[in-house]
Amino acid sequence: MIPKITSPETLGQALRAERKHKGMSQKAVGHSVGMEQHTISKIEKGNPGTELNSLFRLLAALDLELNIQPRQKPAMESTGDNW
């Protein structure tokens, strides 16, 4: 199960877990979509400067897709953002 993504770091952790689950190295994943291993490493470490194109190429290499949905609100309304 992929966890709720709330930051670049949790996105990177989820991508790393999925890559490992598929038994792929960073180098192999990068090679499949024309990216360098160090780029995959940066994304998996949660680099907030990741280009969207790189993210979508990595998602494609891992046979994943991005879905957007409204956030689930906690039972009690709180002030501010809960990311």
C-alpha positions as CSV (number, residue, x, y, z in Angstrom):
1,M,0.0,0.0,0.0
2,I,1.4,3.4,-0.9
3,P,1.2,5.9,2.0
4,K,-0.5,9.3,1.9
5,I,2.0,11.7,0.2
6,T,2.3,15.0,2.1
7,S,5.7,16.3,1.2
8,P,8.6,15.8,-1.3
9,E,10.2,13.5,1.3
10,T,7.2,11.2,1.6
11,L,6.9,11.1,-2.2
12,G,10.5,10.1,-2.4
13,Q,10.1,7.4,0.2
14,A,7.1,6.0,-1.6
15,L,8.9,5.9,-4.9
16,R,12.0,4.3,-3.4
17,A,9.8,1.6,-1.7
18,E,8.0,0.9,-4.9
19,R,11.3,0.7,-6.9
20,K,12.7,-1.8,-4.3
21,H,9.5,-3.8,-4.3
22,K,9.9,-4.2,-8.1
23,G,13.5,-5.3,-7.5
24,M,15.0,-2.5,-9.6
25,S,18.1,-0.5,-9.0
26,Q,18.2,3.3,-9.4
27,K,20.5,2.9,-12.3
28,A,18.1,0.4,-14.0
29,V,15.1,2.6,-13.5
30,G,17.0,5.7,-14.8
31,H,18.3,3.8,-17.8
32,S,14.7,2.7,-18.8
33,V,13.7,6.4,-19.2
34,G,16.9,8.1,-20.0
35,M,17.7,9.5,-16.6
36,E,20.9,9.4,-14.6
37,Q,21.1,7.4,-11.4
38,H,21.9,10.6,-9.4
39,T,18.6,12.1,-10.6
40,I,16.7,9.1,-9.3
41,S,18.6,9.4,-6.0
42,K,17.6,13.1,-5.6
43,I,14.0,12.4,-6.3
44,E,14.0,9.6,-3.7
45,K,15.6,11.9,-1.1
46,G,12.8,14.3,-1.5
47,N,14.6,17.1,-3.4
48,P,12.0,19.9,-3.6
49,G,13.6,21.2,-6.8
50,T,12.7,18.1,-8.8
51,E,11.3,19.0,-12.3
52,L,7.8,17.7,-13.0
53,N,9.0,16.1,-16.2
54,S,11.6,14.0,-14.2
55,L,8.9,13.0,-11.7
56,F,6.6,11.8,-14.5
57,R,9.3,9.9,-16.2
58,L,10.1,8.1,-13.0
59,L,6.5,7.3,-12.4
60,A,6.3,5.8,-15.9
61,A,9.4,3.8,-15.3
62,L,7.8,2.3,-12.2
63,D,4.5,1.8,-13.9
64,L,2.8,4.2,-11.5
65,E,0.3,7.1,-12.1
66,L,-0.5,10.2,-10.1
67,N,-4.1,10.8,-8.9
68,I,-5.4,14.0,-7.5
69,Q,-8.2,14.0,-5.0
70,P,-9.5,16.4,-2.3
71,R,-7.8,16.2,1.0
72,Q,-9.6,14.4,3.8
73,K,-10.4,16.8,6.6
74,P,-9.9,15.8,10.2
75,A,-13.0,15.4,12.3
76,M,-12.3,18.6,14.2
77,E,-11.5,21.6,12.1
78,S,-8.1,23.1,12.9
79,T,-6.5,26.3,11.8
80,G,-3.7,26.3,9.3
81,D,-2.4,23.7,6.9
82,N,-1.8,20.1,8.2
83,W,0.7,19.1,5.6
